[in-house]
Amino acid sequence: MSTEPYIRVSVCFKKNPALSDEQFHDYWANNHGPLCTDWMKKFGLLRYVQMHVDRHEVKNLSDTIGWRVADFDGIADFHVHKMKDFFDAFADDYYQKTLWVDEEKFVDHNTTIMTIGYDYTVIENDEVVKNHVRDFKLKAH
């Protein structure tokens, strides 16, 4: 069984500094998110998840564990079968003329960084996952 059938693109960013944390989270969840749905479906994006960073809990985590934490207000995860789907979606006129402009209301684009990779699920629904699409085993030479 395929447990990781997609590529994940994670986009990390800080909020527009003119907004409070509450305004940022409200706008992203209740305005921008719904504005994206038809566009995402048009290009076959499988999943879109907004991670709304809780600054209070981030500080608690850092203070308790002592690790540095990423200094972002949000992370948008896009799941796609092929990178072409992602590239096509972001080259689309609707993204360029509508969504990008809308993002400027709540995102500081100068802080945006991205990463691309594959999920490797170890535990799912309290069960150990043993079947993987990608095995990441070292190949013998």
C-alpha positions in Angstrom: 0.0 0.0 0.0 1.3 3.5 -0.9 1.5 5.6 2.2 3.3 8.7 0.8 1.9 9.2 -2.7 2.7 12.9 -2.9 5.4 15.6 -2.8 5.1 18.2 -0.1 6.0 21.8 -0.7 6.3 23.8 2.5 6.2 27.6 2.4 7.3 29.4 5.6 6.6 33.1 6.1 6.1 35.9 8.5 2.9 38.0 8.7 2.6 41.5 7.3 4.0 43.6 10.1 1.0 45.9 9.9 -1.3 43.2 11.3 -1.7 41.8 14.8 -1.3 38.1 15.2 -5.1 37.7 15.5 -5.7 39.7 12.3 -3.2 37.6 10.5 -4.6 34.3 11.5 -8.2 35.4 10.9 -7.4 36.7 7.4 -5.4 33.7 6.3 -8.0 31.2 7.5 -11.2 32.9 6.7 -10.4 35.0 3.6 -7.4 33.7 1.8 -7.9 30.0 2.3 -11.4 30.0 0.8 -10.2 32.2 -2.1 -7.7 29.4 -3.1 -9.9 26.3 -3.2 -11.2 26.4 -6.8 -7.7 27.3 -8.1 -6.1 24.4 -6.2 -8.7 21.9 -7.4 -8.2 23.2 -11.0 -4.5 22.3 -10.8 -4.9 19.0 -9.0 -3.3 20.1 -5.7 -4.1 17.2 -3.4 -4.0 18.9 0.0 -3.4 22.3 1.4 -2.7 22.7 5.1 -2.2 26.0 7.0 0.0 25.8 10.0 -0.9 28.8 12.2 2.1 29.3 14.6 1.2 29.9 18.2 3.9 32.3 19.4 3.2 31.6 23.1 3.7 27.8 22.6 6.8 28.4 20.5 8.3 30.3 23.4 7.3 27.6 25.8 8.9 25.0 23.6 12.1 26.9 23.2 12.3 27.7 27.0 11.5 24.0 27.9 13.6 22.1 25.4 16.3 24.7 24.7 16.2 24.3 21.0 16.1 27.2 18.5 12.7 27.5 16.8 11.9 28.8 13.3 10.8 32.4 13.4 7.7 32.2 11.2 4.1 33.0 11.7 2.7 30.5 9.2 3.6 27.5 7.1 1.6 26.6 4.1 1.9 22.9 3.0 0.9 21.9 -0.5 0.7 18.3 -1.5 1.0 17.4 -5.2 1.6 14.3 -7.3 3.9 16.1 -9.7 5.9 19.3 -9.3 4.5 20.3 -12.7 1.1 20.7 -11.1 2.6 23.1 -8.5 4.6 25.1 -11.1 1.5 25.3 -13.4 -0.7 26.5 -10.5 1.7 29.3 -9.4 2.3 30.4 -13.0 -1.5 30.7 -13.6 -3.0 34.2 -14.1 -5.4 33.7 -11.2 -2.5 33.2 -8.8 -0.5 36.0 -10.2 -3.3 38.6 -10.4 -5.5 37.6 -7.5 -3.9 35.3 -4.9 -0.5 37.0 -4.9 -2.1 40.4 -4.5 -4.3 39.0 -1.7 -1.2 37.4 0.0 0.3 40.9 0.2 -2.5 41.8 2.7 -1.3 39.3 5.3 2.2 38.0 4.2 5.6 39.6 4.3 6.8 38.1 1.0 10.4 39.2 1.8 10.5 36.6 4.6 9.2 33.7 2.5 11.3 30.5 2.2 10.4 27.2 0.7 11.4 23.6 0.9 10.3 20.5 -1.1 10.4 16.9 0.0 8.7 13.6 0.6 6.9 12.5 3.7 8.1 9.2 5.2 5.4 8.2 7.6 6.6 6.1 10.6 3.4 6.0 12.7 -0.1 6.6 11.4 -3.3 6.4 13.4 -1.3 4.8 16.3 0.0 2.0 14.0 3.6 1.5 12.8 3.8 2.0 9.0 5.8 -0.7 7.2 4.9 -0.1 3.5 6.5 2.9 1.9 6.6 4.3 -1.7 10.2 5.5 -1.1 12.4 3.2 1.0 15.5 5.5 1.3 17.7 2.4 1.6 21.3 2.8 0.8 22.0 1.1 -2.5 24.9 -1.3 -2.8 27.6 -0.1 -5.2 
